[in-house]
Amino acid sequence: QLIYNHHIFTGGASNKKLLRILPPLNITKAQIDVFFKALKQVL
């Protein structure tokens, strides 16, 4: 749902219950806040 509803890609894995979070070193606090807000909505 993160990718379809919020346009956030978290990586692919064969285990559907695995969430991979590998942010780049230049990520901003604002981008992290957007991610966690979307994650809370999905969960």
C-alpha positions in Angstrom: 0.0 0.0 0.0 2.9 2.4 0.6 3.9 2.2 -3.1 0.4 2.5 -4.5 -1.2 5.0 -2.1 1.8 7.1 -1.0 4.3 6.5 -3.8 6.9 5.2 -1.4 9.0 2.3 -2.5 10.6 0.3 0.4 12.4 -2.4 -1.6 11.4 -5.8 -2.7 11.8 -9.1 -0.9 10.5 -12.6 -1.3 9.1 -12.4 2.2 5.9 -10.3 2.0 6.1 -9.5 5.8 9.6 -8.0 5.5 10.0 -4.2 5.3 13.4 -3.0 4.1 14.3 0.6 5.0 17.5 1.6 3.4 17.4 5.5 3.1 20.2 7.3 1.3 22.7 9.3 3.4 21.3 12.6 2.1 17.7 12.0 3.4 16.1 15.0 5.1 14.1 15.0 8.3 11.0 16.1 6.3 11.3 13.1 4.1 11.6 10.8 7.1 8.5 12.4 8.6 6.5 11.8 5.4 7.6 8.2 5.4 6.6 7.6 9.1 3.2 9.3 8.6 2.4 7.1 5.6 3.7 4.0 7.4 1.4 4.7 10.4 -1.6 5.1 8.1 -0.9 1.8 6.4 -0.3 -0.2 9.6 
